[in-house]
Amino acid sequence: MDNEYKNLVDGVRRCEQQAQMAFYDRFFRPVYQSAAAVVGNRDEAEEIMQDTLLKIFVRPELLNDDPQAMERILRRIATNAAIDTVRKQKNFYTSINEEQVSEPADEDEPADEQPDIDEIRTGIGRLPVGYRSILSLRLFGDMNFADIAARLQLNPSTVRVQYTRGLSRLRNLLNQTQRI
């Protein structure tokens, strides 16, 4: 552990405002990105990010002396909070249970250009909340289907089906965007 980070953690443990601000500056981006990948809403993601960092300031025993481990802990707290937020939304379960699925794009046609990560994130953000949550957790949160199912209180087979359907919709969206 480098001395700078050790001093930062010690300052946060002593509730020093300057250390808390430096801690915030160091970790706000990855925490925000984790929350935004799940909720897809800037305001909600920002609120989750602030709540996550505040949780560390209120409970300094959650601090970790390893900066990489601390980032993983913060990302996990933010992801869990984002999942809880999404599950509370009325339209989450409706989008999971909806039956109509658009036809998959003809995959025999090679795409001229492969979408970049920003296009994929934008496309995921345009999906219904159920698909968006499952795709974000799987693709960006590195969660397996069983973990996603347990966290969202769904059947693992439902998660796999919704992931496949969401991926199909995402491909359609990206193909439409590339044709424009």
Contact map, one row per residue, 1 for C-alpha under 8 A:
111011000000000000000000000000000000000000000000000000000000000011100000000000000000000000000000000000000000000000000000000000000000000000000000000000000000000000000000000000000000
111111000000000000000000000000000000000000000000000000000000000000000000000000000000000000000000000000000000000000000000000000000000000000000000000000000000000000000000000000000000
111111100000000000000000000000000000000000000000000000000000000000000000000000000000000000000000000000000000000000000000000000000000000000000000000000000000000000000000000000000000
011111110000000000000000000000000000000000000000000000000000000000000000000000000000000000000000000000000000000000000000000000000000000000000000000000000000000000000000000000000000
111111111000000000000000000000000000000000000000000000000000000010100000000000000000000000000000000000000000000000000000000000000000000000000000000000000000000000000000000000000000
111111111100000000000000000000000000000000000000000000000000000010000000000000000000000000000000000000000000000000000000000000000000000000000000000000000000000000000000000000000000
001111111110000000000000000000000000000000000000000000000000000000000000000000000000000000000000000000000000000000000000000000000000000000000000000000000000000000000000000000000000
000111111111000000110110000000000000000000000000000000000000000000000000000000000000000000000000000000000000000000000000000000000000000000000000000000000000000000000000000000000000
000011111111100000100010000000000000000000000000000000000000001110000000000000000000000000000000000000000000000000000000000000000000000000000000000000000000000000000000000000000000
000001111111110000000000000000000000000000000000000000000000000000000000000000000000000000000000000000000000000000000000000000000000000000000000000000000000000000000000000000000000
000000111111111101110000000000000000000000000000000000000000000000000000000000000000000000000000000000000000000000000000000000000000000000000000000000000000000000000000000000000000
000000011111111110110010000000000000000000000000000000001001000000000000000000000000000000000000000000000000000000000000000000000000000000000000000000000000000000000000000000000000
000000001111111100000000000000000000000000000000000000001001100000000000000000000000000000000000000000000000000000000000000000000000000000000000000000000000000000000000000000000000
000000000111111100000000000000000000000000000000000000000000000000000000000000000000000000000000000000000000000000000000000000000000000000000000000000000000000000000000000000000000
000000000011111110110000000000000000000000000000000000001000000000000000000000000000000000000000000000000000000000000000000000000000000000000000000000000000000000000000000000000000
000000000011111111110000000000000000000000000000000000000000000000000000000000000000000000000000000000000000000000000000000000000000000000000000000000000000000000000000000000000000
000000000001001111111000000000000000000000000000000000000000000000000000000000000000000000000000000000000000000000000000000000000000000000000000000000000000000000000000000000000000
000000000010000111111100000000000000000000000000000000000000000000000000000000000000000000000000000000000000000000000000000000000000000000000000000000000000000000000000000000000000
000000011011001111111110000000000000000000000000000000000000000000000000000000000000000000000000000000000000000000000000000000000000000000000000000000000000000000000000000000000000
000000010011001111111111000000000000000000000000000000001000000000000000000000000000000000000000000000000000000000000000000000000000000000000000000000000000000000000000000000000000
000000000000000011111111100000000000000000000000000000000000000000000000000000000000000000000000000000000000000000000000000000000000000000000000000000000000000000000000000000000000
000000010000000001111111110000000000000000000000000000000000000000000000000000000000000000000000000000000000000000000000000000000000000000000000000000000000000000000000000000000000
000000011001000000111111111000000000000000000000000000000000000000000000000000000000000000000000000000000000000000000000000000000000000000000000000000000000000000000000000000000000
000000000000000000011111111100000000000000000000000010000000000000000000000000000000000000000000000000000000000000000000000000000000000000000000000000000000000000000000000000000000
000000000000000000001111111110000000000000000000000000000000000000000000000000000000000000000000000000000000000000000000000000000000000000000000000000000000000000000000000000000000
000000000000000000000111111110000000000000000000000000000000000000000000000000000000000000000000000000000000000000000000000000000000000000000000000000000000000000000000000000000000
000000000000000000000011111111100000000000000000000000000000000000000010000000000000000000000000000000000000000000000000000000000000000000000000000000000000000000000000000000000000
000000000000000000000001111111110000000000000000100010000000000000000000000000000000000000000000000000000000000000000000000000000000000000000000000000000000000000000000000000000000
000000000000000000000000111111111000000000000000000000000000000000000000000000000000000000000000000000000000000000000000000000000000000000000000000000000000000000000000000000000000
000000000000000000000000001111111100000000000000000000000000000000000010001000000000000000000000000000000000000000000000000000000000000000000000000000000000000000000000000000000000
000000000000000000000000001111111110000000000000100100000000000000000010011001000000000000000000000000000000000000000000000000000000000000000000000000000000000000000000000000000000
000000000000000000000000000111111111000000001101100000000000000000000000000001000000000000000000000000000000000000000000000000000000000000000000000000000000000000000000000000000000
000000000000000000000000000011111111100000001000000000000000000000000000000000000000000000000000000000000000000000000000000000000000000000000000000000000000000000000000000000000000
000000000000000000000000000001111111110000000000000000000000000000000000001001100000000000000000000000000000000000000000000000000000000000001000000000000000000000000000000000000000
000000000000000000000000000000111111111100001101100000000000000000000000001001101100000000000000000000000000000000000000000000000000000000000000000000000000000000000000000000000000
000000000000000000000000000000011111111111011100000000000000000000000000000000000100000000000000000000000000000000000000000000000000000000000000000000000000000000000000000000000000
000000000000000000000000000000001111111100000000000000000000000000000000000000000000000000000000000000000000000000000000100000000000100110010000000000000000000000000000000000000000
000000000000000000000000000000000111111100000000000000000000000000000000000000100110010000000000000000000000000000000000000000000001100110000000000000000000000000000000000000000000
000000000000000000000000000000000011111110011000000000000000000000000000000000000110110000000000000000000000000000000000000000001000100000000000000000000000000000000000000000000000
000000000000000000000000000000000011111111001000000000000000000000000000000000000000000000000000000000000000000000000000000010000001000000000000000000000000000000000000000000000000
000000000000000000000000000000000001001111111000000000000000000000000000000000000000000000000000000000000000000000000000000000000000000000000000000000000000000000000000000000000000
000000000000000000000000000000000001000111111100000000000000000000000000000000000000000000000000000000000000000000000000000000000000000000000000000000000000000000000000000000000000
000000000000000000000000000000000000000011111110000000000000000000000000000000000000000000000000000000000000000000000000000000000000000000000000000000000000000000000000000000000000
000000000000000000000000000000000001001011111111000000000000000000000000000000000000000000000000000000000000000000000000000000000000000000000000000000000000000000000000000000000000
000000000000000000000000000000011011001111111111100000000000000000000000000000000100000000000000000000000000000000000000000000000000000000000000000000000000000000000000000000000000
000000000000000000000000000000010011000001111111110000000000000000000000000000000000000000000000000000000000000000000000000000000000000000000000000000000000000000000000000000000000
000000000000000000000000000000000000000000111111111000000000000000000000000000000000000000000000000000000000000000000000000000000000000000000000000000000000000000000000000000000000
000000000000000000000000000000010010000000011111111100000000000000000000000001001100000000000000000000000000000000000000000000000000000000000000000000000000000000000000000000000000
000000000000000000000000000100110010000000001111111110000000000000000000000001000000000000000000000000000000000000000000000000000000000000000000000000000000000000000000000000000000
000000000000000000000000000000000000000000000111111111000000000000000000000000000000000000000000000000000000000000000000000000000000000000000000000000000000000000000000000000000000
000000000000000000000000000000000000000000000011111111100000000000000000000000000000000000000000000000000000000000000000000000000000000000000000000000000000000000000000000000000000
000000000000000000000000000000100000000000000001111111110000000000000000010011000000000000000000000000000000000000000000000000000000000000000000000000000000000000000000000000000000
000000000000000000000001000100000000000000000000111111111000000000000000010000000000000000000000000000000000000000000000000000000000000000000000000000000000000000000000000000000000
000000000000000000000000000000000000000000000000011111111100000000000000000000000000000000000000000000000000000000000000000000000000000000000000000000000000000000000000000000000000
000000000000000000000000000000000000000000000000001111111110000000000000000000000000000000000000000000000000000000000000000000000000000000000000000000000000000000000000000000000000
000000000000000000000000000000000000000000000000000111111111111000000000000000000000000000000000000000000000000000000000000000000000000000000000000000000000000000000000000000000000
000000000001101000010000000000000000000000000000000011111111000000000000000000000000000000000000000000000000000000000000000000000000000000000000000000000000000000000000000000000000
000000000000000000000000000000000000000000000000000001111111000000000000000000000000000000000000000000000000000000000000000000000000000000000000000000000000000000000000000000000000
000000000000000000000000000000000000000000000000000000111111110000000000000000000000000000000000000000000000000000000000000000000000000000000000000000000000000000000000000000000000
000000000001100000000000000000000000000000000000000000011111111000000000000000000000000000000000000000000000000000000000000000000000000000000000000000000000000000000000000000000000
000000000000100000000000000000000000000000000000000000010011111000000000000000000000000000000000000000000000000000000000000000000000000000000000000000000000000000000000000000000000
000000000000000000000000000000000000000000000000000000010011111100000000000000000000000000000000000000000000000000000000000000000000000000000000000000000000000000000000000000000000
000000001000000000000000000000000000000000000000000000010001111110000100000000000000000000000000000000000000000000000000000000000000000000000000000000000000000000000000000000000000
000000001000000000000000000000000000000000000000000000000000011111101100000000000000000000000000000000000000000000000000000000000000000000000000000000000000000000000000000000000000
100011001000000000000000000000000000000000000000000000000000001111101100000000000000000000000000000000000000000000000000000000000000000000000000000000000000000000000000000000000000
100000000000000000000000000000000000000000000000000000000000000111111100000000000000000000000000000000000000000000000000000000000000000000000000000000000000000000000000000000000000
100010000000000000000000000000000000000000000000000000000000000111111110000000000000000000000000000000000000000000000000000000000000000000000000000000000000000000000000000000000000
000000000000000000000000000000000000000000000000000000000000000001111111000000000000000000000000000000000000000000000000000000000000000000000000000000000000000000000000000000000000
000000000000000000000000000000000000000000000000000000000000000111111111100000000000000000000000000000000000000000000000000000000000000000000000000000000000000000000000000000000000
000000000000000000000000000000000000000000000000000000000000001111111111110000000000000000000000000000000000000000000000000000000000000000000000000000000000000000000000000000000000
000000000000000000000000001001100000000000000000000000000000000000111111111000000000000000000000000000000000000000000000000000000000000000000000000000000000000000000000000000000000
000000000000000000000000000000000000000000000000000000000000000000011111111100000000000000000000000000000000000000000000000000000000000000000000000000000000000000000000000000000000
000000000000000000000000000000000000000000000000000000000000000000001111111110000000000000000000000000000000000000000000000000000000000000000000000000000000000000000000000000000000
000000000000000000000000000000100000000000000000000110000000000000000111111111000000000000000000000000000000000000000000000000000000000000000000000000000000000000000000000000000000
000000000000000000000000000001100110000000000000000000000000000000000011111111100000000000000000000000000000000000000000000000000000000000000000000000000000000000000000000000000000
000000000000000000000000000000000000000000000000000000000000000000000001111111110000000000000000000000000000000000000000000000000000000000000000000000000000000000000000000000000000
000000000000000000000000000000000000000000000000000100000000000000000000111111111000000000000000000000000000000000000000000000000000000000000000000000000000000000000000000000000000
000000000000000000000000000000110110000000000001100100000000000000000000011111111100000000000000000000000000000000000000000000000000000000000000000000000000000000000000000000000000
000000000000000000000000000000000110010000000000000000000000000000000000001111111110000000000000000000000000000000000000000000000000000000001000000000000000000000000000000000000000
000000000000000000000000000000000000000000000000000000000000000000000000000111111111000000000000000000000000000000000000000000000000000000000000000000000000000000000000000000000000
000000000000000000000000000000000010000000000001000000000000000000000000000011111111100000000000000000000000000000000000000000000000000000000000000000000000000000000000000000000000
000000000000000000000000000000000011011000001001000000000000000000000000000001111111110000000000000000000000000000000000000000000000000000000000000000000000000000000000000000000000
000000000000000000000000000000000000011000000000000000000000000000000000000000111111111000000000000000000000000000000000000000000000100000000000000000110000000000000000000000000000
000000000000000000000000000000000000000000000000000000000000000000000000000000011111111100000000000000000000000000000000000000000000000000000000000000000000000000000000000000000000
000000000000000000000000000000000000001000000000000000000000000000000000000000001111111110000000000000000000000000000000000000000000000000000000000000000000000000000000000000000000
000000000000000000000000000000000000011000000000000000000000000000000000000000000111111110010000000000000000000000000000000000001000100000000000000000000000000000000000000000000000
000000000000000000000000000000000000000000000000000000000000000000000000000000000011111111011000000000000000000000000000000000000000000000000000000000010000000000000000000000000000
000000000000000000000000000000000000000000000000000000000000000000000000000000000001111111010000000000000000000000000000000000000000000000000000000000000000000000000000000000000000
000000000000000000000000000000000000000000000000000000000000000000000000000000000000111111110000000000000000000000000000000000000000000000000000000000000000000000000000000000000000
000000000000000000000000000000000000000000000000000000000000000000000000000000000000001111111100000000000000000000000000000000000000000000000000000000000000000000000000000000000000
000000000000000000000000000000000000000000000000000000000000000000000000000000000000000011111110000000000000000000000000000000001100000000000000000000000000000000000000000000000000
000000000000000000000000000000000000000000000000000000000000000000000000000000000000011111111111000000000000000000000000000000011100000000000000000000000000000000000000000000000000
000000000000000000000000000000000000000000000000000000000000000000000000000000000000001001111111100000000000000000000000000000000100000000000000000000000000000000000000000000000000
000000000000000000000000000000000000000000000000000000000000000000000000000000000000000001111111110000000000000000000000000000000000000000000000000000000000000000000000000000000000
000000000000000000000000000000000000000000000000000000000000000000000000000000000000000000111111110000000000000000000000000000011110000000000000000000000000000000000000000000000000
000000000000000000000000000000000000000000000000000000000000000000000000000000000000000000011111110000000000000000000000000000000110000000000000000000000000000001000000000000000000
000000000000000000000000000000000000000000000000000000000000000000000000000000000000000000001111111000000000000000000000000000000000000000000000000000000000000000000000000000000000
000000000000000000000000000000000000000000000000000000000000000000000000000000000000000000000111111100000000000000000000000000000000000000000000000000000000000000000000000000000000
000000000000000000000000000000000000000000000000000000000000000000000000000000000000000000000000111110000000000000000000000000000000000000000000000000000000000000000000000000000000
000000000000000000000000000000000000000000000000000000000000000000000000000000000000000000000000011111000000000000000000000000000000000000000000000000000000000000000000000000000000
000000000000000000000000000000000000000000000000000000000000000000000000000000000000000000000000001111100000000000000000000000000000000000000000000000000000000000001000100000000000
000000000000000000000000000000000000000000000000000000000000000000000000000000000000000000000000000111110000000000000000000000000000000000000000000000000000000000000000100000000000
000000000000000000000000000000000000000000000000000000000000000000000000000000000000000000000000000011111000000000000000000000000000000000000000000000000000000000000001000000000000
000000000000000000000000000000000000000000000000000000000000000000000000000000000000000000000000000001111110000000000000000000000000000000000000000000000000000000000001101100000000
000000000000000000000000000000000000000000000000000000000000000000000000000000000000000000000000000000111110000000000000000000000000000000000000000000000000000000000001001100100000
000000000000000000000000000000000000000000000000000000000000000000000000000000000000000000000000000000011111100000000000000000000000000000000000000000000000000000000000000000000000
000000000000000000000000000000000000000000000000000000000000000000000000000000000000000000000000000000011111110000000000000000000000000000000000000000000000000000000000000000000000
000000000000000000000000000000000000000000000000000000000000000000000000000000000000000000000000000000000111110000000000000000000000000000000000000000000000000000000000000000000000
000000000000000000000000000000000000000000000000000000000000000000000000000000000000000000000000000000000111111000000000000000000000000000000000000000000000000000000000000000000000
000000000000000000000000000000000000000000000000000000000000000000000000000000000000000000000000000000000011111100000000000000000000000000000000000000000000000000000000000000000000
000000000000000000000000000000000000000000000000000000000000000000000000000000000000000000000000000000000000111111000000000000000000000000000000000000000000000000000000000000100000
000000000000000000000000000000000000000000000000000000000000000000000000000000000000000000000000000000000000011111000000000000000000000000000000000000000000000000000000000000000000
000000000000000000000000000000000000000000000000000000000000000000000000000000000000000000000000000000000000001111100000000000000000000000000000000000000000000000000000000000000100
000000000000000000000000000000000000000000000000000000000000000000000000000000000000000000000000000000000000001111110000000000000000000000000000000000000000000000000000000000000000
000000000000000000000000000000000000000000000000000000000000000000000000000000000000000000000000000000000000000011111111000000000000000000000000000000000000000000000000000001000000
000000000000000000000000000000000000000000000000000000000000000000000000000000000000000000000000000000000000000001111111000000000000000000000000000000000000000000000000000000000000
000000000000000000000000000000000000000000000000000000000000000000000000000000000000000000000000000000000000000000111111100000000000000000000000000000000000000000000000000000000000
000000000000000000000000000000000000000000000000000000000000000000000000000000000000000000000000000000000000000000111111110000000000000000000000000000000000000000000000000000000000
000000000000000000000000000000000000000000000000000000000000000000000000000000000000000000000000000000000000000000111111111000000000000000000000000000000000000000000000000001000000
000000000000000000000000000000000000000000000000000000000000000000000000000000000000000000000000000000000000000000111111111100000000000000000000000000000000000000000000010001000000
000000000000000000000000000000000000100000000000000000000000000000000000000000000000000000000000000000000000000000001111111110000000000000000000000000000000000000000000000000000000
000000000000000000000000000000000000000000000000000000000000000000000000000000000000000000000000000000000000000000000111111111000000000000000000000000000000000000000000000000000000
000000000000000000000000000000000000000000000000000000000000000000000000000000000000000000000000000000000000000000000011111111100000000000000000000000000000000000000000010011000000
000000000000000000000000000000000000000000000000000000000000000000000000000000000000000000000000000000000000000000000001111111100011001100000000000000000000000000000000010000000000
000000000000000000000000000000000000000100000000000000000000000000000000000000000000000000000000000000000000000000000000111111100001000000000000000000000000000000000000000000000000
000000000000000000000000000000000000000000000000000000000000000000000000000000000000000000000000000000000000000000000000011111110001000000000000000000000000000000000000000000000000
000000000000000000000000000000000000000000000000000000000000000000000000000000000000000000000000000000000000000000000000001111111011000000000000000000000000000000000100110000000000
000000000000000000000000000000000000000000000000000000000000000000000000000000000000000000010010000000000000000000000000000001111111000000000000000000000000000000000000000000000000
000000000000000000000000000000000000001000000000000000000000000000000000000000000000010000110010000000000000000000000000000000111111100000000000000000000000000000000000000000000000
000000000000000000000000000000000000000000000000000000000000000000000000000000000000000000111011000000000000000000000000000000011111110000000000000000000000000001000000000000000000
000000000000000000000000000000000000000000000000000000000000000000000000000000000000000000000011000000000000000000000000000100111111111000000000000000000000000001101100000000000000
000000000000000000000000000000000000010100000000000000000000000000000000000000000000000000000000000000000000000000000000000111111111111100000000000000000000000000000100000000000000
000000000000000000000000000000000000111000000000000000000000000000000000000000000010010000000000000000000000000000000000000000001111111110000000000000000000000000000000000000000000
000000000000000000000000000000000000000000000000000000000000000000000000000000000000000000000000000000000000000000000000000000000111111111000000000100000000001001100000000000000000
000000000000000000000000000000000000000000000000000000000000000000000000000000000000000000000000000000000000000000000000000100000011111111110000000000000000000000100110000000000000
000000000000000000000000000000000000110000000000000000000000000000000000000000000000000000000000000000000000000000000000000100000001111111111000000000000000000000000000000000000000
000000000000000000000000000000000000110000000000000000000000000000000000000000000000000000000000000000000000000000000000000000000000111111111110000100000000000000000000000000000000
000000000000000000000000000000000000000000000000000000000000000000000000000000000000000000000000000000000000000000000000000000000000011111111111100100000000000000000000000000000000
000000000000000000000000000000000000000000000000000000000000000000000000000000000000000000000000000000000000000000000000000000000000001111111110000000000000000000000000000000000000
000000000000000000000000000000000000100000000000000000000000000000000000000000000000000000000000000000000000000000000000000000000000001111111100000000000000000000000000000000000000
000000000000000000000000000000000100000000000000000000000000000000000000000000100000000000000000000000000000000000000000000000000000000111111110000000000000000000000000000000000000
000000000000000000000000000000000000000000000000000000000000000000000000000000000000000000000000000000000000000000000000000000000000000011111111000000000000000000000000000000000000
000000000000000000000000000000000000000000000000000000000000000000000000000000000000000000000000000000000000000000000000000000000000000011101111101100000000000000000000000000000000
000000000000000000000000000000000000000000000000000000000000000000000000000000000000000000000000000000000000000000000000000000000000000001000111111100000000000000000000000000000000
000000000000000000000000000000000000000000000000000000000000000000000000000000000000000000000000000000000000000000000000000000000000000001000011111110000001001100000000000000000000
000000000000000000000000000000000000000000000000000000000000000000000000000000000000000000000000000000000000000000000000000000000000000000000001111111000001000000000000000000000000
000000000000000000000000000000000000000000000000000000000000000000000000000000000000000000000000000000000000000000000000000000000000000000000011111111100000000000000000000000000000
000000000000000000000000000000000000000000000000000000000000000000000000000000000000000000000000000000000000000000000000000000000000010011000011111111110001001000000000000000000000
000000000000000000000000000000000000000000000000000000000000000000000000000000000000000000000000000000000000000000000000000000000000000000000000111111111111011000000000000000000000
000000000000000000000000000000000000000000000000000000000000000000000000000000000000000000000000000000000000000000000000000000000000000000000000011111111111000000000000000000000000
000000000000000000000000000000000000000000000000000000000000000000000000000000000010000000000000000000000000000000000000000000000000000000000000001111111100000000000000000000000000
000000000000000000000000000000000000000000000000000000000000000000000000000000000010001000000000000000000000000000000000000000000000000000000000000111111100000000000000000000000000
000000000000000000000000000000000000000000000000000000000000000000000000000000000000000000000000000000000000000000000000000000000000000000000000000011111110000000000000000000000000
000000000000000000000000000000000000000000000000000000000000000000000000000000000000000000000000000000000000000000000000000000000000000000000000000011111111011000000000000000000000
000000000000000000000000000000000000000000000000000000000000000000000000000000000000000000000000000000000000000000000000000000000000000000000000000011001111111000000000000000000000
000000000000000000000000000000000000000000000000000000000000000000000000000000000000000000000000000000000000000000000000000000000000000000000000110111000111111100000000000000000000
000000000000000000000000000000000000000000000000000000000000000000000000000000000000000000000000000000000000000000000000000000000000000000000000000000000011111110000000000000000000
000000000000000000000000000000000000000000000000000000000000000000000000000000000000000000000000000000000000000000000000000000000000000000000000000010000111111111000000000000000000
000000000000000000000000000000000000000000000000000000000000000000000000000000000000000000000000000000000000000000000000000000000000010000000000100110000111111111100000000000000000
000000000000000000000000000000000000000000000000000000000000000000000000000000000000000000000000000000000000000000000000000000000000000000000000100000000001111111110000000000000000
000000000000000000000000000000000000000000000000000000000000000000000000000000000000000000000000000000000000000000000000000000000000000000000000000000000000111111111000000000000000
000000000000000000000000000000000000000000000000000000000000000000000000000000000000000000000001000000000000000000000000000000000110010000000000000000000000011111111100000000000000
000000000000000000000000000000000000000000000000000000000000000000000000000000000000000000000000000000000000000000000000000000000010011000000000000000000000001111111110000000000000
000000000000000000000000000000000000000000000000000000000000000000000000000000000000000000000000000000000000000000000000000000000000000000000000000000000000000111111111000000000000
000000000000000000000000000000000000000000000000000000000000000000000000000000000000000000000000000010000000000000000000000000000010000000000000000000000000000011111111100000000000
000000000000000000000000000000000000000000000000000000000000000000000000000000000000000000000000000000000000000000000000000000100011001000000000000000000000000001111111110000000000
000000000000000000000000000000000000000000000000000000000000000000000000000000000000000000000000000000000000000000000000000000000000001000000000000000000000000000111111111000000000
000000000000000000000000000000000000000000000000000000000000000000000000000000000000000000000000000000111000000000000000000000000000000000000000000000000000000000011111111100000000
000000000000000000000000000000000000000000000000000000000000000000000000000000000000000000000000000011010000000000000000000000100000000000000000000000000000000000001111111110000000
000000000000000000000000000000000000000000000000000000000000000000000000000000000000000000000000000000000000000000000001001100100000000000000000000000000000000000000111111111000000
000000000000000000000000000000000000000000000000000000000000000000000000000000000000000000000000000000011000000000000000000000000000000000000000000000000000000000000011111111100000
000000000000000000000000000000000000000000000000000000000000000000000000000000000000000000000000000000011000000000000000000000000000000000000000000000000000000000000001111111110000
000000000000000000000000000000000000000000000000000000000000000000000000000000000000000000000000000000000000000000000000001000000000000000000000000000000000000000000000111111111000
000000000000000000000000000000000000000000000000000000000000000000000000000000000000000000000000000000000000000000100011001000000000000000000000000000000000000000000000011111111100
000000000000000000000000000000000000000000000000000000000000000000000000000000000000000000000000000000001000001000000000000000000000000000000000000000000000000000000000001111111110
000000000000000000000000000000000000000000000000000000000000000000000000000000000000000000000000000000000000000000000000000000000000000000000000000000000000000000000000000111111111
000000000000000000000000000000000000000000000000000000000000000000000000000000000000000000000000000000000000000000000000000000000000000000000000000000000000000000000000000011111111
000000000000000000000000000000000000000000000000000000000000000000000000000000000000000000000000000000000000000010000000000000000000000000000000000000000000000000000000000001111111
000000000000000000000000000000000000000000000000000000000000000000000000000000000000000000000000000000000000000000000000000000000000000000000000000000000000000000000000000000111111
000000000000000000000000000000000000000000000000000000000000000000000000000000000000000000000000000000000000000000000000000000000000000000000000000000000000000000000000000000011111
